[in-house]
Amino acid sequence: MLSFIAGLVPFLIIISLIVTFHELGHFSVARLFRTRVERFSVGFGKILLRKKDRNGVEWCLSALPLGGYVKFAGDEHITSMMPSAEDLEASRIAITEREGAAAVKDYYHFKPLWQKFLIILAGPAANFVLAIGIFALVFWIAGDSYVPAKVVMVEPDSPAAVAGFQVGDTVLSIDGKTVESREDVRMQVMLRADTQTRFIVQRGASRIVLLATPVRAIMEPDGPNQNLKAGRLGIAMDAPEVSRPLNPLQALVKGNEQTWKVLDTNLTYISRIFTGKENGNQIGGIVGMAKTTGDVTVAAAQVKAPLWQIVLSLGFTYLQYMAYISIGVGFLNLLPIPALDGGHLAFILWQGVTRKPISAGFQNAAFRIAIVLVLGLMLFAFWNDINNIGLTKFIGGLFS
């Protein structure tokens, strides 16, 4: 609980910055296409501060800092759902009477489909750009350091031993995905519990193909949650750390690679849930992210070092954590759920293919279903969070 409290404020700052960058993606492309924007809000709910610029955009800071939105002129609500043909025509007439026919083209709902598509896509894209930029900055400052994936120990009777792993092997790829470091191997193995997996290893001058099935095992045997399990191969890897400085261009390339590596990990895990190979107990939410932020904060506070060094190290860690969360936000928003950007993109694509606007009734029904799905996902993530931090076990102990 102490970690959660310690991490709450920095987490809220991190998520607010991420959401602001996401909304700036929508805003910047909308303004590129000369779309009128009524409001840019960081947060939801009651508006605490507001200021209108010379372009008529109202910039707001709202009470609930776990979101934000861009409200286009002419929108009845912040979801930007497509109006019906009748409402669209009524809006066209009203704008023409009020401002003249030339003003109609400045409103979002009268923009060409391809422009609306890019405006919506710009939000999630901004999240990936932010992650790439952060990782690039980190690689530029700190360089690229990793421990090679060289096997130094094989546990007897483990999946690795059964598959034929030997001390001295260097893992090159897993199921066709190139791996370079010990951490790469650990992550790929964790995602493949109870699944036969193809490994290519370097053994002397030869490349060997090995088939192994990682066993599902407790991730943190000494942790509070004994239900959190993932794949385990039964090897230890170690080697002299490889470290090299990177120039800005190399850092940018590495930042791009790291971003898509994290995204690929998310996609792999989600696909395994849908195919019944995972139960989704690693899906986390706000509580888990705040707890992780707090763990980092508490650990940094316990280090015996000059204050400036602690602050610098903590800021560096927060930056990297922000990149990971930003990728998650971008990925989540691309899901084809009507309440999210992905749902709007799906509607726009459908209208582009059929050449017919989607009825308001269908959109409203889909939106209500989407709200239920999103709330269900949030509750599921919340349950996982309180399980993973041991809160349910603690509460159960009070009544046992």
C-alpha positions in Angstrom: 0.0 0.0 0.0 2.9 2.4 0.8 4.2 1.9 -2.8 0.8 2.7 -4.3 0.5 5.9 -2.3 4.1 6.9 -3.1 3.5 6.3 -6.8 0.1 7.9 -7.2 1.2 11.5 -7.8 4.1 10.7 -10.2 1.8 8.3 -12.0 -0.9 10.9 -12.5 1.7 13.3 -13.8 3.0 10.7 -16.2 -0.4 9.6 -17.5 -1.5 13.3 -17.9 1.6 14.0 -20.0 0.9 10.9 -22.2 -2.8 11.8 -22.7 -1.9 15.4 -23.5 0.6 14.2 -26.2 -2.1 11.8 -27.5 -4.6 14.7 -27.8 -2.0 17.0 -29.3 -1.7 14.4 -32.1 -5.4 14.7 -32.9 -5.2 18.5 -32.5 -2.2 19.1 -34.6 -3.4 17.1 -37.6 -6.9 18.7 -37.3 -5.4 22.1 -37.4 -3.2 21.0 -40.3 -6.4 20.4 -42.2 -7.9 23.7 -41.0 -10.5 22.0 -38.8 -12.2 24.2 -36.2 -11.5 23.0 -32.7 -13.7 24.2 -29.9 -11.9 22.9 -26.8 -8.7 21.1 -25.8 -9.0 19.6 -22.4 -6.4 17.9 -20.2 -8.6 15.8 -17.9 -12.4 15.2 -17.7 -15.1 16.6 -15.5 -15.3 20.0 -14.0 -13.1 22.6 -15.7 -10.6 24.1 -13.3 -8.7 26.5 -15.6 -9.6 27.7 -19.1 -8.1 30.1 -21.6 -9.2 30.9 -25.1 -6.6 31.6 -27.8 -6.8 33.8 -30.9 -8.1 30.9 -33.0 -11.0 30.4 -30.7 -9.7 27.2 -29.1 -10.5 26.9 -25.4 -7.6 25.3 -23.5 -8.8 23.7 -20.3 -7.4 21.9 -17.3 -10.2 19.6 -15.8 -10.6 18.0 -12.4 -10.1 14.3 -13.4 -6.5 13.8 -14.7 -7.0 10.3 -16.2 -7.9 11.4 -19.7 -8.5 14.3 -22.0 -10.1 15.2 -25.2 -10.3 17.5 -28.2 -13.8 18.7 -29.0 -14.3 19.7 -32.6 -16.6 22.6 -33.4 -20.1 21.3 -34.2 -19.8 18.2 -32.1 -22.7 17.6 -29.8 -20.5 15.5 -27.5 -16.8 14.7 -27.1 -17.1 11.2 -28.7 -17.2 12.7 -32.2 -19.6 10.0 -33.4 -20.8 10.5 -37.0 -24.2 12.3 -37.0 -27.1 11.0 -39.1 -27.7 12.2 -42.6 -30.6 14.4 -41.4 -28.6 15.9 -38.5 -25.7 16.5 -40.9 -27.8 18.3 -43.4 -29.5 20.4 -40.6 -26.0 21.3 -39.4 -24.9 22.3 -42.9 -27.9 24.6 -43.2 -27.3 26.2 -39.8 -23.6 26.8 -40.5 -24.4 28.3 -43.9 -27.0 30.6 -42.5 -24.8 31.7 -39.6 -21.4 31.9 -41.3 -21.8 31.4 -45.0 -21.4 28.3 -47.2 -17.6 28.6 -47.3 -17.4 27.9 -43.5 -18.9 24.4 -43.8 -15.7 22.9 -44.9 -14.0 24.0 -41.7 -16.1 21.6 -39.6 -14.8 18.1 -38.8 -17.9 16.2 -39.9 -17.8 17.8 -43.3 -14.1 16.9 -43.9 -13.2 14.3 -46.5 -13.1 10.8 -45.0 -9.3 10.5 -45.5 -8.7 13.6 -43.5 -11.0 12.4 -40.7 -9.2 9.1 -40.7 -5.8 10.8 -40.3 -7.1 13.1 -37.6 -8.3 10.1 -35.6 -5.2 8.0 -36.3 -2.9 10.9 -35.2 -3.7 10.3 -31.5 -2.4 6.7 -31.2 0.4 7.5 -33.7 1.5 10.3 -31.3 1.8 7.8 -28.5 4.2 5.6 -30.6 6.1 8.7 -31.6 6.5 9.7 -28.0 7.7 6.3 -27.0 10.2 6.2 -29.9 11.5 9.7 -28.9 11.9 8.7 -25.2 13.7 5.5 -26.0 15.9 7.3 -28.5 16.8 9.9 -25.9 17.6 7.2 -23.4 19.8 5.3 -25.9 21.6 8.5 -26.9 22.4 9.4 -23.4 23.1 6.0 -21.9 24.1 4.0 -25.0 23.1 0.5 -25.7 24.0 -2.1 -23.0 22.9 -5.7 -22.7 23.9 -9.1 -21.5 24.2 -11.6 -24.4 21.9 -14.6 -24.4 24.7 -17.1 -23.7 23.7 -20.2 -21.7 25.8 -20.8 -18.6 23.6 -23.3 -16.8 20.9 -25.9 -17.7 18.7 -27.2 -15.0 18.4 -31.1 -14.9 15.1 -32.4 -16.1 14.0 -28.9 -17.2 12.3 -28.2 -20.6 15.7 -26.9 -21.7 17.5 -30.1 -20.7 14.9 -32.2 -22.4 15.2 -30.1 -25.6 19.0 -30.5 -25.7 20.3 -27.1 -24.6 23.9 -27.1 -23.5 26.2 -24.8 -21.6 27.9 -22.5 -24.1 24.9 -22.2 -26.5 24.0 -18.7 -27.6 20.3 -18.2 -28.4 19.8 -16.4 -31.7 16.1 -16.6 -32.4 12.8 -17.8 -30.8 10.0 -18.8 -33.1 11.5 -16.7 -35.9 12.0 -13.6 -33.8 15.7 -12.5 -33.5 16.9 -12.2 -29.9 20.1 -10.4 -28.8 20.0 -10.2 -25.0 19.2 -12.2 -21.9 16.2 -10.0 -21.4 14.9 -10.7 -25.0 15.0 -14.5 -24.3 13.4 -14.1 -20.9 10.5 -12.1 -22.3 9.9 -14.5 -25.3 10.0 -17.5 -23.1 7.5 -16.0 -20.6 5.0 -15.5 -23.4 5.2 -19.2 -24.5 4.2 -21.2 -21.5 3.0 -24.8 -22.4 3.7 -24.0 -26.1 6.2 -25.9 -28.2 8.8 -23.3 -29.3 11.5 -23.3 -31.9 14.9 -22.1 -30.8 17.9 -21.5 -33.0 21.2 -21.5 -31.0 24.8 -21.0 -32.0 26.9 -24.0 -30.8 30.5 -23.6 -31.7 30.6 -23.1 -35.5 27.1 -24.6 -36.0 23.6 -23.4 -35.8 21.3 -25.9 -34.1 17.5 -26.0 -34.1 16.0 -27.0 -30.7 12.3 -27.6 -29.8 11.3 -26.9 -26.2 8.1 -26.3 -24.3 8.5 -23.8 -21.5 6.7 -24.9 -18.4 4.2 -22.6 -16.7 5.7 -21.5 -13.4 5.3 -18.8 -10.8 7.0 -15.6 -11.9 8.0 -14.4 -8.5 8.2 -17.3 -6.0 8.9 -14.9 -3.1 6.2 -12.4 -4.3 2.7 -11.8 -2.8 0.9 -13.3 -5.8 1.5 -17.0 -6.3 -1.1 -17.1 -9.1 0.9 -15.0 -11.6 2.6 -17.5 -13.8 4.5 -17.5 -17.1 6.8 -19.6 -19.2 10.0 -21.0 -17.7 12.7 -22.8 -19.7 15.2 -23.8 -17.0 18.4 -22.1 -18.2 20.6 -19.3 -16.8 22.3 -16.9 -19.1 25.3 -14.7 -18.5 28.2 -13.1 -20.3 30.3 -9.9 -20.2 28.0 -7.0 -20.7 28.1 -5.5 -24.2 28.0 -1.7 -24.2 28.4 0.8 -27.0 27.7 4.5 -27.4 25.1 5.5 -30.0 24.9 8.7 -32.1 21.5 10.4 -32.5 20.6 8.5 -35.7 21.6 5.2 -34.2 19.7 6.0 -31.0 16.6 6.9 -33.1 16.8 3.5 -35.0 17.2 1.7 -31.7 14.3 3.6 -30.1 12.1 2.6 -33.0 13.2 -1.1 -32.7 12.5 -1.0 -28.9 9.0 0.5 -29.4 7.9 -2.1 -31.9 9.5 -4.9 -29.8 7.3 -3.8 -26.9 4.2 -3.6 -29.2 5.0 -7.0 -30.6 5.1 -8.4 -27.0 1.7 -6.9 -26.3 0.2 -8.3 -29.5 1.6 -11.8 -28.8 0.2 -11.8 -25.3 -3.3 -10.6 -26.4 -3.4 -13.2 -29.2 -2.6 -15.9 -26.8 -5.5 -14.8 -24.6 -7.9 -15.1 -27.5 -6.6 -18.5 -28.5 -7.0 -19.8 -24.9 -3.3 -20.1 -24.1 -3.3 -17.4 -21.4 -5.9 -16.4 -18.9 -5.1 -12.7 -19.0 -3.9 -12.4 -15.4 -1.1 -10.2 -16.4 -3.4 -7.5 -17.8 -3.0 -4.5 -15.4 -4.7 -1.2 -14.9 -4.3 2.1 -13.0 -3.7 0.5 -9.6 -0.9 -1.7 -10.9 0.8 1.1 -12.8 0.6 3.4 -9.8 2.1 0.6 -7.7 4.9 0.0 -10.1 5.7 3.8 -10.1 5.7 3.7 -6.4 8.0 0.7 -6.2 10.5 2.6 -8.4 10.1 5.7 -6.2 10.6 3.9 -2.9 13.6 2.0 -4.2 15.2 5.2 -5.4 14.6 6.9 -2.0 16.4 4.1 -0.2 19.6 4.4 -2.3 22.5 6.1 -0.5 23.6 8.7 -3.0 23.6 12.5 -3.4 20.1 13.9 -3.8 20.8 15.2 -7.3 21.9 11.7 -8.4 18.7 10.1 -7.0 16.5 12.7 -8.7 18.3 12.3 -12.0 18.1 8.5 -11.8 14.4 8.6 -10.9 13.6 11.0 -13.7 15.4 8.7 -16.1 13.4 5.7 -14.9 10.1 7.6 -15.1 10.9 8.6 -18.7 11.3 4.9 -19.7 8.2 3.9 -17.8 6.3 6.7 -19.6 7.4 5.2 -22.9 6.0 1.8 -22.0 2.7 3.2 -20.8 2.5 5.4 -24.0 2.8 2.3 -26.1 0.0 0.6 -24.1 -2.2 3.7 -24.5 -1.6 3.8 -28.3 -2.3 0.1 -28.7 -5.5 0.3 -26.6 -6.8 3.2 -28.6 -6.4 1.3 -31.8 -8.7 -1.5 -30.7 -11.9 -1.4 -32.9 -14.1 -0.4 -30.0 -16.6 2.4 -30.8 -15.7 4.4 -27.6 -12.0 4.4 -28.7 -10.1 5.8 -31.7 -10.0 2.4 -33.3 -13.8 2.3 -33.3 -14.0 5.7 -35.1 -11.4 4.4 -37.6 -13.5 1.3 -38.2 -16.6 3.4 -38.9 -14.7 5.6 -41.3 -13.3 2.7 -43.2 -16.8 1.1 -43.3 -18.3 4.3 -44.7 -15.5 4.6 -47.2 -16.1 1.0 -48.5 -20.0 1.1 -48.5 -20.3 4.8 -49.5 -23.1 5.0 -47.0 -23.1 6.8 -43.6 -23.6 4.6 -40.5 -27.0 5.2 -38.9 -27.0 7.1 -35.6 -29.1 4.3 -34.0 -26.4 1.7 -34.8 -23.6 4.0 -33.5 -25.5 4.7 -30.3 -26.1 1.0 -29.7 -22.5 0.1 -30.5 -21.3 2.9 -28.2 -23.3 1.6 -25.3 -22.0 -1.9 -25.8 -18.5 -0.5 -26.0 -18.9 1.3 -22.7 -19.9 -2.0 -21.1 -16.9 -3.7 -22.7 -14.4 -1.0 -21.6 -15.8 -0.9 -18.0 -15.6 -4.7 -17.9 -12.0 -4.6 -19.1 -11.2 -1.9 -16.4 -12.8 -4.1 -13.7 -10.9 -7.1 -14.9 -7.6 -5.1 -14.8 -8.5 -3.8 -11.4 -9.1 -7.3 -10.0 -5.8 -8.4 -11.5 -4.0 -5.4 -9.9 -5.3 -6.0 -6.4 -4.5 -9.7 -6.7 -1.0 -9.0 -8.0 -0.1 -6.6 -5.2 -1.5 -9.1 -2.6 -4.4 -6.9 -1.4 -7.0 -9.7 -1.8 -4.8 -12.1 0.2 -4.3 -9.4 2.9 -8.0 -8.7 3.2 -8.8 -12.4 3.2 -6.4 -12.9 6.0 -8.3 -10.4 8.1 -11.4 -12.5 8.1 -9.7 -16.0 8.3 
